[in-house]
Amino acid sequence: MTGQTIDYMNEYCAHTHTCGQLRLPDAGTEVVLTGWVWHNRDHGGLIFVDLRDRAGYTQCVFDPDCVSMDDFAKAEHLGREWVVKVRGTVRARMEEAVNPNMATGEVEVLASAIAVLNPSATPPFSIEDGIETDEATRMKWRYLDIRRPEMMESLRLRHTVAQAMRSALNARGFLEVETPILTKSTPEGARDYIVPSRPNPGKFYALPQSPQLLKQMLMVAGVERYYQIARCFRDEDLRADRQPEFTQVDIEMSFVGQDEVMALMEDAMAEVFAAAGASHTFPLPRMEYAESMERFGNDHPDTRFGMELVTLTDIVRDCGFKVFSAVAQSGGAVKAVNARGAGDWSRGDIEKLADIAAENGAKGMAWIAFTSDGQEKSPIVKFFSDEEYRALKEAVDAQPGDLVLFAADTPEVANAVLSALRLHMADALGVERAGHALLWVVNFPMFKYDEAEKRYAAEHHPFTRMPDGDIDKIEEAPLECGSYSYDLVMDGYEIGGGTIRIHEAELQRRVLKRIGLGDDEVNEKFGYLIEALSLGAPPHGGIALGLDRLVMLLAQKDSIRDVIAFPKTSSGSCPMTGAPDTVSARQLKEVNLGLR
C-alpha cells in the first residue's frame, strides 16, 4: 500500500521542466509544468495562464480546440495562487507577442490538459514585486511573501553567498565545526537570552552571542583552521540591520598575524562577489581607526560620497562665540560638515535637524546657510572676527548653496552628532551612492572609558591581543593601548569584525581585571579559558562576518528582514507564529520557575 501511494504521488506531481526553463530551442517539446497560478486572462475565447514556480514563470495557453471542455472550464475558473499541473507542447510566440522582459518570453505552452492540485483562498496581498503592503502584513503571511520573485531571489542570493563562502574556506584547508547553542553566559556587550536547565534547578544556559570562546578552544585543540556559519543571539533593541537571532560566518586561524587574516578574507570575499554577480577591486584599502573617526565620525564609514567632517577647534579657540571657544579651550572638539545643496532650506527646516543632534548627545546645533543668491544667514556669524570667519569658510570650502552644520562637545559626542547629520543629509539631498565600497578599518584602541559604568571597557572585546610595547600600559595608561584589530566595512556598515587574540593566560587575566572583573569573577566566568590558554595555546586570530548584512547590501535592500526567511519584528515578535507566547504552569514548574 505504501509503494502504491508513493507511485501515485510521483505521477500526480511529476514535472519535466521548471517554469523558468523553457526557451526557443524547446519548441515542439511536450512538457509538464507544475506551479502556482500567477495571472489568469480570458482573451477572446483563449485562456492565458501565467504559471509560476521559484525558477520563474511561463505563459500557458488554453484553446478549446486543444483541450477537453472539462479542462477548459477548469482553466476559465482558476484563481490566483491555485496549485496546478499543466501538460502541453512548447511553441514559439508570434513576433508581436514576444515578451522581452521575461526569460521565457519567446515561447508559450499550448496546453493539452490541466489538473488542479490544490485551490487557494484569496491571498491577503498580491504576490507581486514592488507591493506597498505594510511589513507587518507581509510577515504575518511570510510564506506567501516569499513566493514573490524578489523575495525568492533574496533567499537564492543568500544561498549563493553562503555556498561561495563555504567553498572558498574549504579550498583553503578550513574545517567546518559546530559549536553548542546551549552554553555558559559570558559578558559580551549585550544581554544574553537565558534558558533554564530542568535537571539543574536554579541554573541557566545562555544562547551564544557568538562562538568567540569556543572557537578559541578549537585553536587550543589544534584544529588550526575553523569556520562555522553560526546562529547567534543577542537580547537587544532591534533596528533595520539587527535581529535577536542572526547568522555570522565565524572564522579562526592559528599561527597567523593580522595581515594574514585580512588577506585570506579578501580572497574569500572576491569569490563571494564573483558568485553573487557583483564587482569590486581587491585588495582593499585600509584606514586607521583614528582617521575614520576624524573624517567620518564613526568606525564604519560610507566612503561612496564626500561630505567629510572638518575640525575647526584651533580656528574658533578664541572666538566670541562662547559655546565654541569654551569647548575648544577645555579640550573638546569643534567640528562641522558641509551639506552641499541645502543652503536654501528654510530656517524652520534647518532647526529641525537639532532633533537629530540631540538624539546623538548634542546640547544644541549651530549652523550657517550660504544661500544660492549669495546671502549668509546664521545667528552665530556676528561672533566671529573677519579673520576667523574667513578661515572657517576656507576650512569647510563654503560655496553658495551650502549649509554648514556644527557640533561642539567632547570628541566622541561631536563625532557622533556629525556622523548622524552627514548620513541624514545625504539621504535628504539624494546624494548618489552607487556601487559598493569596501575597506578595512584597522588598529582600534584596546580600551575605552565607559562614563555610565565609571570603568574601562574593551573597544572590540577583552580577548584582543595588543602590541608587546603596550602591555605595560594596561594598568597605568589603558587608553594608550593599541590592539591588533580590523573591521571589514561595506557601504557604511560593519559587515565583519576581527582581532588577533590573547593566547597567554596571565595577559588575559590582566585584561579582564582591567575592565573591572575581580579574581573570583574572572575564575567563575572565564576560568576554563584561562586554563586552556595555560596549556599550550597557539597564537591565533580570526574574524566574524555578518551574513545577513552582507546579503542585504548585495541585494540592495534597506533591511536585513528582507533577506531572512522568517525574521522578527522590531519588538522581537513573529506575527506568523505568535512567538513569543505564554507557556503552561506545568512547563514553568518543570524548570522551577514562577511568574510574578
C-alpha positions as CSV (number, residue, x, y, z in Angstrom):
1,M,0.0,0.0,0.0
2,T,2.8,2.4,0.8
3,G,4.5,1.7,-2.5
4,Q,1.3,2.4,-4.4
5,T,0.9,5.7,-2.6
6,I,4.4,6.8,-3.5
7,D,4.0,5.8,-7.2
8,Y,0.7,7.7,-7.3
9,M,2.2,10.9,-5.8
10,N,5.2,10.7,-8.2
11,E,2.9,10.6,-11.2
12,Y,0.5,13.1,-9.7
13,C,3.1,15.8,-9.0
14,A,5.9,15.0,-11.5
15,H,7.0,17.7,-13.9
16,T,9.5,17.7,-16.8
17,H,10.7,21.4,-16.6
18,T,10.6,24.4,-14.3
19,C,8.6,27.4,-15.2
20,G,11.7,29.5,-15.8
21,Q,13.5,27.0,-18.0
22,L,11.9,26.8,-21.5
23,R,13.5,28.7,-24.4
24,L,13.0,28.8,-28.2
25,P,15.0,25.7,-28.9
26,D,12.4,23.8,-26.8
27,A,9.7,24.5,-29.3
28,G,7.8,21.3,-30.3
29,T,8.7,19.5,-27.0
30,E,5.9,18.0,-24.9
31,V,6.3,19.2,-21.3
32,V,4.6,19.0,-17.9
33,L,4.8,22.1,-15.6
34,T,3.7,22.5,-12.0
35,G,3.4,25.7,-10.0
36,W,1.1,28.5,-8.8
37,V,-1.3,30.4,-11.0
38,W,0.1,34.0,-11.1
39,H,-2.3,35.6,-13.6
40,N,-5.3,34.2,-15.5
41,R,-6.7,36.1,-18.5
42,D,-9.5,35.4,-21.0
43,H,-8.7,36.8,-24.5
44,G,-11.5,36.2,-26.9
45,G,-12.1,32.6,-26.2
46,L,-8.5,31.7,-25.3
47,I,-7.4,31.4,-21.7
48,F,-3.9,32.6,-20.9
49,V,-2.4,31.4,-17.6
50,D,1.0,32.6,-16.2
51,L,2.3,29.7,-14.2
52,R,5.0,30.5,-11.6
53,D,7.4,28.5,-9.6
54,R,10.7,29.5,-7.8
55,A,12.6,29.5,-11.2
56,G,10.3,31.9,-13.0
57,Y,7.1,31.8,-15.0
58,T,5.8,30.5,-18.3
59,Q,2.7,31.5,-20.2
60,C,0.3,28.6,-20.8
61,V,-2.5,28.9,-23.5
62,F,-5.8,27.0,-23.3
63,D,-7.5,26.7,-26.6
64,P,-10.9,24.9,-26.6
65,D,-9.9,23.1,-29.7
66,C,-6.9,21.6,-28.0
67,V,-8.2,20.6,-24.5
68,S,-11.3,18.9,-23.2
69,M,-14.3,21.0,-22.3
70,D,-13.8,19.9,-18.7
71,D,-10.2,21.1,-18.7
72,F,-11.1,24.4,-20.5
73,A,-13.7,25.0,-17.8
74,K,-11.1,24.4,-15.1
75,A,-8.7,26.9,-16.8
76,E,-11.5,29.5,-17.0
77,H,-12.2,29.4,-13.3
78,L,-8.6,29.2,-11.9
79,G,-7.9,31.6,-9.0
80,R,-4.7,33.3,-8.1
81,E,-2.2,31.1,-6.3
82,W,-4.0,27.9,-7.1
83,V,-1.6,25.0,-7.4
84,V,-1.9,23.3,-10.8
85,K,-0.2,20.9,-13.2
86,V,-0.3,21.7,-16.9
87,R,0.6,19.3,-19.8
88,G,1.2,20.7,-23.3
89,T,3.6,21.5,-26.1
90,V,6.1,24.3,-26.3
91,R,5.6,26.7,-29.2
92,A,7.2,29.9,-30.4
93,R,5.2,33.0,-29.7
94,M,4.1,35.2,-32.6
95,E,6.6,38.0,-33.1
96,E,4.3,40.7,-31.8
97,A,3.5,38.6,-28.7
98,V,7.2,38.1,-27.6
99,N,7.8,39.5,-24.1
100,P,11.4,40.7,-23.9
101,N,11.0,41.3,-20.1
102,M,10.7,37.6,-19.2
103,A,13.2,34.9,-19.6
104,T,10.7,32.6,-21.2
105,G,9.1,35.4,-23.2
106,E,9.8,33.9,-26.7
107,V,7.7,30.8,-26.0
108,E,4.5,29.6,-24.5
109,V,2.9,26.2,-23.8
110,L,-0.2,25.2,-25.7
111,A,-2.0,23.2,-23.0
112,S,-3.5,19.8,-23.7
113,A,-4.5,19.0,-20.1
114,I,-4.7,20.6,-16.6
115,A,-5.0,19.2,-13.1
116,V,-5.9,21.3,-10.1
117,L,-3.6,20.0,-7.3
118,N,-4.9,22.4,-4.7
119,P,-7.1,25.5,-4.8
120,S,-6.3,28.6,-2.8
121,A,-8.2,31.1,-0.7
122,T,-7.9,34.7,-1.9
123,P,-4.4,35.8,-0.7
124,P,-4.2,38.7,1.7
125,F,-2.0,40.6,-0.7
126,S,-0.9,40.4,-4.2
127,I,2.0,38.1,-4.9
128,E,4.0,40.7,-6.9
129,D,7.2,42.6,-6.7
130,G,7.1,46.2,-5.5
131,I,3.9,45.8,-3.5
132,E,3.0,48.5,-0.9
133,T,1.6,46.1,1.6
134,D,2.9,47.0,5.1
135,E,5.6,44.9,6.5
136,A,3.6,43.5,9.5
137,T,1.1,42.0,7.0
138,R,3.9,40.6,4.9
139,M,5.5,39.0,7.9
140,K,2.2,37.5,9.2
141,W,1.8,35.6,5.9
142,R,5.6,35.3,5.3
143,Y,5.2,32.0,3.4
144,L,3.2,34.0,0.8
145,D,5.6,36.9,0.8
146,I,8.5,34.5,0.0
147,R,6.6,33.4,-3.2
148,R,7.2,36.9,-4.6
149,P,10.1,36.8,-7.1
150,E,12.2,39.5,-5.4
151,M,11.9,37.7,-2.0
152,M,12.7,34.4,-3.6
153,E,15.7,36.0,-5.3
154,S,17.0,37.3,-1.9
155,L,16.9,33.8,-0.5
156,R,18.6,32.4,-3.6
157,L,21.3,35.1,-3.2
158,R,21.8,34.2,0.4
159,H,22.3,30.6,-0.5
160,T,24.8,31.6,-3.2
161,V,26.8,33.7,-0.8
162,A,26.8,31.1,1.9
163,Q,27.9,28.3,-0.5
164,A,30.6,30.5,-2.1
165,M,32.0,31.3,1.4
166,R,32.0,27.6,2.3
167,S,33.7,26.7,-1.0
168,A,36.4,29.4,-0.5
169,L,37.2,28.3,3.0
170,N,37.1,24.6,2.2
171,A,39.6,25.1,-0.5
172,R,41.9,26.8,2.0
173,G,42.0,24.0,4.4
174,F,39.4,25.0,6.9
175,L,37.2,22.6,8.9
176,E,33.6,23.4,9.5
177,V,32.9,22.6,13.1
178,E,29.7,23.2,15.0
179,T,29.7,24.7,18.5
180,P,26.9,24.4,21.2
181,I,23.8,26.6,21.2
182,L,23.3,25.9,24.9
183,T,26.3,27.4,26.6
184,K,27.5,29.5,29.5
185,S,26.6,33.1,30.0
186,T,29.6,35.4,29.4
187,P,29.6,39.3,29.2
188,E,29.9,40.3,25.5
189,G,28.3,43.7,25.4
190,A,24.6,42.7,25.1
191,R,22.0,40.8,27.2
192,D,22.0,37.1,26.9
193,Y,19.0,35.0,26.1
194,I,18.9,32.6,29.0
195,V,17.4,29.1,29.1
196,P,16.5,27.3,32.4
197,S,18.0,23.9,33.0
198,R,15.4,21.4,34.2
199,P,17.9,18.9,35.7
200,N,19.9,21.7,37.4
201,P,17.4,23.8,39.4
202,G,18.3,27.5,39.6
203,K,20.9,27.2,36.8
204,F,20.6,28.5,33.3
205,Y,22.2,28.1,29.9
206,A,22.7,31.1,27.7
207,L,22.3,31.3,23.9
208,P,25.6,32.3,22.4
209,Q,26.1,35.9,21.3
210,S,28.9,34.5,19.3
211,P,31.1,31.4,19.4
212,Q,34.1,33.5,20.5
213,L,35.5,31.5,23.4
214,L,34.5,28.2,21.8
215,K,36.4,28.9,18.6
216,Q,39.4,29.8,20.7
217,M,39.1,26.4,22.4
218,L,39.3,24.8,19.0
219,M,42.5,26.6,18.3
220,V,43.9,25.3,21.6
221,A,42.7,21.9,20.5
222,G,44.9,22.1,17.4
223,V,42.1,22.5,14.7
224,E,44.2,25.4,13.3
225,R,41.6,26.5,10.7
226,Y,38.0,26.6,11.7
227,Y,34.8,28.1,10.3
228,Q,31.1,27.8,11.0
229,I,28.0,29.5,9.6
230,A,26.8,30.1,13.2
231,R,23.5,31.2,14.7
232,C,24.0,33.9,17.3
233,F,21.6,35.5,19.7
234,R,21.5,38.9,21.4
235,D,18.7,40.3,23.6
236,E,19.0,44.0,22.5
237,D,16.8,46.7,20.9
238,L,16.3,46.0,17.2
239,R,16.7,48.1,14.1
240,A,16.8,47.6,10.3
241,D,20.2,45.9,10.4
242,R,19.8,44.0,13.6
243,Q,17.8,40.9,14.7
244,P,17.6,39.0,18.0
245,E,18.9,35.9,16.2
246,F,21.3,36.4,13.3
247,T,23.9,34.5,11.3
248,Q,27.6,35.0,11.1
249,V,30.4,33.4,9.2
250,D,32.8,32.6,12.1
251,I,36.4,32.1,11.2
252,E,39.5,31.4,13.3
253,M,43.1,30.5,12.4
254,S,46.2,29.5,14.3
255,F,49.8,30.8,13.8
256,V,48.7,34.0,11.9
257,G,49.0,37.7,12.2
258,Q,46.6,40.5,11.3
259,D,47.7,40.8,7.7
260,E,47.2,37.0,7.0
261,V,43.7,37.0,8.3
262,M,42.8,40.1,6.2
263,A,44.4,38.7,3.1
264,L,42.5,35.4,3.4
265,M,39.2,37.3,4.0
266,E,39.8,39.4,0.9
267,D,40.4,36.2,-1.2
268,A,37.2,34.7,0.1
269,M,35.2,37.9,-0.5
270,A,36.5,38.1,-4.0
271,E,35.0,34.7,-4.7
272,V,31.7,35.6,-2.9
273,F,31.4,38.8,-5.0
274,A,32.0,36.9,-8.2
275,A,29.4,34.2,-7.3
276,A,26.9,37.0,-6.5
277,G,27.5,38.8,-9.8
278,A,28.9,41.8,-8.0
279,S,32.1,43.6,-8.9
280,H,34.8,45.0,-6.7
281,T,38.5,45.6,-6.8
282,F,40.8,43.7,-4.4
283,P,43.0,44.1,-2.3
284,L,41.0,46.6,-0.2
285,P,42.2,49.9,1.1
286,R,42.9,50.3,4.8
287,M,42.0,53.2,7.1
288,E,43.2,53.8,10.6
289,Y,40.5,53.9,13.3
290,A,41.6,57.4,14.3
291,E,41.4,58.6,10.7
292,S,37.9,57.1,10.3
293,M,36.7,58.9,13.4
294,E,38.3,62.2,12.4
295,R,37.0,62.2,8.8
296,F,33.6,60.4,9.1
297,G,32.7,60.5,12.9
298,N,32.3,56.7,13.1
299,D,34.3,53.5,12.6
300,H,32.3,52.2,9.7
301,P,32.4,55.0,7.1
302,D,30.4,55.1,3.9
303,T,33.2,56.3,1.5
304,R,31.0,56.4,-1.6
305,F,30.3,60.1,-1.1
306,G,32.2,63.1,0.4
307,M,30.7,65.5,2.9
308,E,33.5,64.7,5.3
309,L,33.8,66.2,8.8
310,V,36.1,69.2,9.2
311,T,37.9,70.0,12.5
312,L,37.7,73.8,13.5
313,T,38.9,73.6,17.1
314,D,42.0,75.8,16.6
315,I,40.2,78.3,14.4
316,V,37.5,79.0,17.0
317,R,39.6,78.7,20.1
318,D,39.5,82.4,20.9
319,C,36.3,83.4,19.0
320,G,33.5,85.4,20.6
321,F,31.0,82.6,20.3
322,K,31.5,81.2,23.8
323,V,29.9,77.8,23.1
324,F,32.7,77.1,20.6
325,S,35.6,78.8,22.5
326,A,34.8,77.2,25.8
327,V,34.7,73.7,24.3
328,A,37.9,74.3,22.4
329,Q,39.8,75.6,25.4
330,S,38.6,72.8,27.6
331,G,40.0,70.0,25.4
332,G,36.8,69.3,23.4
333,A,36.3,69.4,19.7
334,V,34.5,71.8,17.4
335,K,33.7,70.2,14.0
336,A,31.5,70.8,11.0
337,V,30.0,69.1,8.0
338,N,29.1,70.9,4.8
339,A,25.8,69.7,3.3
340,R,26.1,71.0,-0.2
341,G,22.7,71.8,-1.8
342,A,20.8,72.6,1.5
343,G,21.8,76.3,1.7
344,D,18.3,77.4,0.6
345,W,16.5,75.4,3.2
346,S,14.1,77.4,5.4
347,R,15.2,78.2,8.9
348,G,12.4,76.0,10.3
349,D,13.7,73.0,8.3
350,I,17.2,73.6,9.4
351,E,16.4,73.9,13.0
352,K,14.5,70.6,12.9
353,L,17.9,69.0,12.4
354,A,18.6,69.8,16.0
355,D,16.4,66.9,17.0
356,I,18.9,64.5,15.3
357,A,21.8,66.3,17.0
358,A,20.1,65.9,20.4
359,E,19.4,62.2,19.8
360,N,23.2,61.8,19.5
361,G,24.1,63.7,22.6
362,A,24.3,67.3,21.5
363,K,23.0,70.1,23.7
364,G,22.3,72.3,20.6
365,M,23.2,72.8,17.0
366,A,24.8,75.8,15.3
367,W,24.6,76.4,11.6
368,I,25.4,78.8,8.7
369,A,23.4,78.8,5.5
370,F,25.1,80.1,2.4
371,T,22.2,80.7,0.1
372,S,22.4,80.3,-3.7
373,D,21.9,84.1,-4.2
374,G,25.0,84.9,-2.1
375,Q,23.5,85.6,1.3
376,E,25.0,84.2,4.5
377,K,22.4,83.5,7.2
378,S,23.1,82.4,10.7
379,P,22.6,83.6,14.3
380,I,26.3,82.9,15.1
381,V,28.2,84.8,12.3
382,K,28.3,88.0,14.3
383,F,30.5,86.4,16.9
384,F,33.5,85.8,14.6
385,S,36.2,88.3,13.6
386,D,36.7,88.8,9.9
387,E,39.9,86.7,10.0
388,E,38.2,83.8,12.0
389,Y,35.2,83.8,9.6
390,R,37.5,83.7,6.5
391,A,39.4,80.8,8.0
392,L,36.2,79.0,8.9
393,K,34.8,79.4,5.4
394,E,38.0,78.3,3.8
395,A,38.2,75.2,6.1
396,V,34.7,74.0,5.1
397,D,35.1,75.2,1.5
398,A,31.8,77.2,1.8
399,Q,30.1,78.0,-1.5
400,P,26.7,79.5,-2.4
401,G,24.1,76.8,-1.8
402,D,25.9,75.2,1.1
403,L,24.6,74.5,4.6
404,V,27.3,74.1,7.3
405,L,26.3,72.3,10.5
406,F,28.4,72.4,13.6
407,A,29.0,70.3,16.7
408,A,30.9,71.4,19.8
409,D,31.4,68.9,22.6
410,T,33.7,66.1,23.6
411,P,35.3,64.5,20.5
412,E,33.1,61.4,21.0
413,V,29.8,63.4,21.0
414,A,30.9,65.8,18.2
415,N,31.7,62.8,16.0
416,A,28.5,61.0,16.8
417,V,26.4,64.1,16.1
418,L,28.0,65.0,12.8
419,S,28.2,61.4,11.6
420,A,24.4,61.1,12.1
421,L,23.8,64.5,10.4
422,R,26.1,63.6,7.5
423,L,24.1,60.4,6.7
424,H,20.8,62.1,7.2
425,M,21.7,65.0,4.9
426,A,23.0,62.6,2.2
427,D,19.6,60.9,2.3
428,A,17.6,64.2,2.4
429,L,19.6,65.6,-0.6
430,G,19.6,62.4,-2.6
431,V,23.3,62.2,-2.7
432,E,24.3,59.4,-5.1
433,R,25.8,56.3,-3.5
434,A,26.3,54.0,-6.5
435,G,28.0,50.6,-6.4
436,H,29.8,49.1,-3.4
437,A,32.7,50.4,-1.3
438,L,34.7,48.0,0.9
439,L,37.6,48.9,3.1
440,W,39.3,47.8,6.3
441,V,39.3,50.0,9.4
442,V,42.3,48.9,11.5
443,N,44.1,49.4,14.7
444,F,41.3,50.2,17.2
445,P,42.3,51.3,20.7
446,M,42.3,48.4,23.1
447,F,40.2,50.2,25.8
448,K,37.6,53.0,26.1
449,Y,36.2,54.6,29.2
450,D,32.6,54.0,30.0
451,E,31.2,57.1,31.6
452,A,28.0,55.4,32.6
453,E,29.7,52.5,34.3
454,K,32.7,54.5,35.5
455,R,35.1,51.9,34.4
456,Y,37.2,50.9,31.4
457,A,35.8,48.6,28.8
458,A,37.2,46.8,25.7
459,E,36.7,48.7,22.4
460,H,36.4,45.4,20.5
461,H,36.4,42.6,23.0
462,P,38.6,41.7,26.0
463,F,40.2,38.8,24.2
464,T,42.0,41.0,21.8
465,R,45.9,41.0,21.7
466,M,47.8,44.3,21.9
467,P,51.3,45.1,20.7
468,D,54.0,44.0,23.0
469,G,55.1,47.6,23.6
470,D,51.6,48.4,25.0
471,I,51.3,45.6,27.6
472,D,53.0,47.6,30.3
473,K,50.3,50.3,29.9
474,I,47.4,48.1,30.8
475,E,47.2,49.2,34.5
476,E,48.5,52.8,34.4
477,A,47.6,54.1,30.9
478,P,44.9,51.8,29.4
479,L,43.7,54.4,26.9
480,E,47.1,54.5,25.3
481,C,47.0,50.7,24.5
482,G,46.5,49.8,20.9
483,S,45.3,46.5,19.6
484,Y,45.5,44.1,16.7
485,S,42.0,44.7,15.4
486,Y,40.3,45.1,12.0
487,D,36.8,45.7,10.8
488,L,35.5,44.9,7.3
489,V,33.3,47.8,6.2
490,M,30.9,47.8,3.3
491,D,28.8,50.8,2.2
492,G,28.8,52.3,5.6
493,Y,28.1,49.1,7.5
494,E,30.4,47.0,9.6
495,I,30.0,43.5,8.0
496,G,32.9,41.9,9.7
497,G,35.0,42.3,12.8
498,G,38.1,40.5,13.9
499,T,41.2,40.6,16.1
500,I,44.3,38.7,16.9
501,R,43.5,37.0,20.2
502,I,45.4,36.9,23.5
503,H,47.0,33.5,23.8
504,E,48.8,34.0,27.1
505,A,46.9,33.1,30.3
506,E,48.4,35.8,32.5
507,L,47.9,38.6,30.0
508,Q,44.3,37.5,29.5
509,R,43.8,37.7,33.3
510,R,45.3,41.2,33.4
511,V,43.0,42.5,30.7
512,L,39.9,41.0,32.3
513,K,40.8,42.7,35.6
514,R,41.5,46.0,33.9
515,I,37.8,46.0,32.7
516,G,36.6,45.7,36.2
517,L,36.4,41.9,36.9
518,G,37.7,40.7,40.3
519,D,39.8,37.5,40.6
520,D,36.7,35.5,41.7
521,E,34.7,36.8,38.8
522,V,37.5,36.0,36.3
523,N,37.7,32.5,37.6
524,E,33.9,32.0,37.6
525,K,33.2,33.4,34.1
526,F,36.4,32.7,32.3
527,G,38.3,30.1,34.3
528,Y,38.1,27.5,31.5
529,L,39.5,30.0,29.0
530,I,42.4,30.9,31.4
531,E,43.1,27.2,32.0
532,A,43.1,26.4,28.3
533,L,45.5,29.3,27.5
534,S,47.9,27.9,30.1
535,L,48.0,24.5,28.3
536,G,49.9,25.3,25.1
537,A,47.5,27.7,23.3
538,P,49.0,28.8,19.9
539,P,48.9,32.4,18.7
540,H,45.6,32.8,16.9
541,G,43.1,35.2,15.4
542,G,40.1,35.4,13.3
543,I,37.0,37.3,12.1
544,A,33.2,37.1,12.2
545,L,31.3,38.2,9.1
546,G,27.7,39.2,9.4
547,L,26.0,37.1,6.7
548,D,22.6,38.9,7.0
549,R,24.1,42.4,6.5
550,L,26.4,41.2,3.6
551,V,23.4,39.7,1.7
552,M,21.3,42.8,2.5
553,L,23.9,45.0,0.9
554,L,24.5,42.8,-2.1
555,A,20.7,42.5,-2.7
556,Q,20.5,46.4,-2.3
557,K,17.8,46.1,0.4
558,D,17.2,48.5,3.3
559,S,16.6,45.9,6.0
560,I,18.1,42.5,6.8
561,R,14.5,41.4,7.3
562,D,14.2,41.3,3.5
563,V,17.0,38.6,3.3
564,I,15.9,36.4,6.2
565,A,13.2,33.8,5.6
566,F,11.4,34.2,8.9
567,P,12.5,37.4,10.7
568,K,11.3,39.1,13.9
569,T,9.6,42.5,14.0
570,S,11.2,45.5,15.8
571,S,9.6,44.2,19.0
572,G,11.2,40.8,18.7
573,S,7.9,39.0,17.8
574,C,6.9,36.8,15.0
575,P,3.5,37.7,13.5
576,M,3.2,34.4,11.7
577,T,3.6,32.0,14.6
578,G,2.7,34.4,17.5
579,A,6.1,33.9,19.2
580,P,7.0,34.8,21.9
581,D,4.0,33.3,23.7
582,T,2.9,32.1,27.2
583,V,3.7,28.7,28.5
584,S,1.7,26.5,30.8
585,A,2.1,26.4,34.6
586,R,3.3,22.8,34.3
587,Q,6.1,23.9,31.9
588,L,7.2,26.6,34.4
589,K,7.1,24.2,37.3
590,E,9.2,21.6,35.5
591,V,12.1,24.2,35.2
592,N,11.5,25.5,38.7
593,L,10.2,28.9,37.6
594,G,7.2,31.1,38.6
595,L,5.8,34.3,37.3
596,R,5.3,37.4,39.4
